[in-house]
Amino acid sequence: MGAMMAGPNQIWQQRAGLLLLAGMVFKLVVAWSFPLGVDEAYAVAVAREFSWSFYDHPPVGFWLPVASASVFGESALAYRLPFVLCGLGTGALLYLIGAHLGGAKAGFYTLLVFLISPHMLFGSGAFVVPDGPLNLGGALVACAMVHMADDDTPPMRFWVLGGFGLLLAMGSKYQAGLIP
């Protein structure tokens, strides 16, 4: 009965929430089902010794799995949990960007396309790779820029959000500094 009284935007918002929930369950099952891959094992092993930078990657992609394992214990799921959350956070931000630009229906389809892309299904949204935090940082920057474009004098919170997103992205992959 409640859904019948809800407006179209609210229905699409609810669908997006359910889609994020389904995506989370799927990604957690994938993260739990497979042993660590070679790159993942390397990241976890190298990160056991704290460092501000590593030979081939900035520190965020290495710090996240070790921090998670210190809280939840050592398991493939514990190592991958931060990357699952980064993927879901990226999806939520892309929904917000789509909804801001084209309404809740556009946001839903933006989220759907993002979540079903092969890269997100079996890549950066479920495994220990630096692309998870990189994508989240890029989405934070994009979300801040979309909101700043609406205002001649955007509030400081959008500048801070964009700066934090760029920091997260650059802390995940050095190439993020090349984003114009």
C-alpha positions in Angstrom: 0.0 0.0 0.0 2.8 2.4 0.9 4.5 1.9 -2.5 1.2 2.8 -4.3 1.2 6.2 -2.5 4.9 6.9 -3.1 5.9 9.3 -5.9 7.9 8.1 -8.9 11.2 9.5 -7.5 10.6 7.7 -4.2 10.0 4.4 -6.0 13.2 4.7 -8.0 15.1 5.6 -4.8 13.7 2.4 -3.1 14.7 0.4 -6.2 18.2 1.9 -6.0 18.5 1.0 -2.3 17.4 -2.6 -3.1 19.9 -2.8 -6.0 22.7 -1.6 -3.7 21.7 -4.2 -1.1 21.6 -7.0 -3.7 25.0 -5.8 -5.0 26.4 -5.9 -1.5 25.2 -9.5 -1.0 26.5 -10.6 -4.3 29.9 -9.0 -3.8 30.2 -10.4 -0.3 29.5 -13.9 -1.6 32.1 -13.4 -4.3 34.6 -12.0 -1.9 34.1 -15.0 0.5 34.1 -17.7 -2.2 37.5 -17.3 -3.7 41.0 -17.6 -2.1 43.3 -14.6 -2.5 44.8 -14.1 -5.9 48.5 -13.5 -6.6 48.2 -9.7 -6.6 46.0 -9.7 -3.5 48.4 -12.0 -1.6 51.3 -9.7 -2.6 49.4 -6.6 -1.4 48.6 -8.2 1.9 52.1 -9.5 2.4 53.8 -6.2 1.5 51.5 -4.1 3.7 52.4 -6.0 6.9 55.3 -3.6 7.2 53.9 -0.1 7.4 55.2 2.3 4.8 54.1 5.6 3.3 54.7 4.4 -0.2 55.5 1.2 -1.9 57.5 0.4 -5.0 54.6 0.1 -7.4 51.6 1.7 -5.6 50.7 4.4 -3.1 49.7 3.1 0.3 45.9 3.2 0.5 45.3 -0.1 -1.5 47.8 -1.8 0.9 46.7 -0.3 4.2 42.9 -1.1 3.8 43.1 -4.9 3.8 45.6 -5.0 6.7 43.4 -2.5 8.7 40.3 -4.6 8.0 42.1 -7.8 9.0 43.2 -6.3 12.3 39.6 -5.7 13.1 37.9 -8.8 11.7 40.7 -11.3 11.7 42.7 -12.7 8.8 40.5 -14.1 6.0 39.9 -13.5 2.3 36.6 -11.8 3.2 38.2 -9.6 5.8 40.9 -8.5 3.4 38.4 -7.7 0.7 35.7 -6.1 2.8 37.0 -2.5 2.4 37.1 -2.9 -1.4 33.5 -4.2 -1.4 32.5 -1.1 0.6 34.5 1.1 -1.8 32.6 -0.4 -4.7 29.3 0.1 -3.1 30.2 3.6 -2.0 31.1 4.4 -5.6 27.8 3.0 -6.8 25.9 5.1 -4.3 27.7 8.3 -5.3 27.1 7.5 -9.0 23.4 7.1 -8.1 23.4 10.5 -6.4 25.1 12.1 -9.4 22.6 10.6 -11.8 19.7 11.5 -9.6 21.0 15.1 -9.3 21.4 15.5 -13.1 18.4 13.5 -14.4 16.2 12.4 -11.5 16.0 9.3 -9.4 15.2 7.1 -12.5 18.4 8.2 -14.2 20.3 7.6 -10.9 18.9 4.1 -10.7 20.0 3.2 -14.2 23.4 4.8 -13.7 23.8 2.6 -10.6 22.6 -0.5 -12.5 25.0 -0.1 -15.4 27.9 0.5 -13.0 27.1 -2.6 -10.8 26.6 -5.0 -13.7 29.8 -3.9 -15.5 32.3 -6.8 -15.6 34.9 -4.7 -14.0 32.7 -4.1 -11.0 31.2 -7.6 -10.8 34.5 -9.4 -10.7 37.1 -6.8 -10.3 37.6 -3.6 -8.3 34.4 -4.0 -6.3 35.2 -7.3 -4.8 38.9 -7.9 -4.8 42.0 -6.4 -3.2 43.0 -4.1 -6.1 43.8 -0.3 -5.9 40.9 0.4 -8.3 38.3 0.2 -5.6 39.5 3.3 -3.6 40.5 5.0 -6.8 36.9 4.7 -8.2 35.5 5.9 -4.9 37.8 8.9 -4.9 37.0 9.7 -8.5 33.3 9.5 -7.7 33.7 11.8 -4.7 35.4 14.4 -6.9 32.7 14.0 -9.6 29.9 14.4 -7.1 31.5 17.5 -5.6 32.0 19.0 -9.0 28.4 18.4 -10.1 27.1 20.1 -7.0 29.7 23.0 -7.3 28.6 23.6 -10.9 25.1 24.5 -9.6 26.3 27.4 -7.5 28.3 30.5 -8.3 29.8 30.3 -4.8 29.7 26.7 -3.8 29.8 25.8 -0.1 33.2 24.8 1.4 31.9 21.3 2.0 32.0 20.5 -1.7 35.6 21.8 -2.0 36.5 19.6 1.0 34.7 16.6 -0.5 36.4 17.0 -3.8 39.8 17.5 -2.1 39.3 14.3 0.0 38.2 12.4 -3.1 41.4 13.5 -5.0 43.5 12.6 -2.0 41.9 9.1 -1.8 42.3 8.6 -5.5 46.0 9.6 -5.5 46.6 7.5 -2.4 45.3 4.5 -4.4 47.0 5.0 -7.8 49.6 7.6 -8.8 47.9 8.1 -12.2 45.0 9.8 -10.4 47.2 12.9 -10.3 46.9 13.1 -14.1 43.1 13.7 -13.9 42.5 17.2 -15.1 
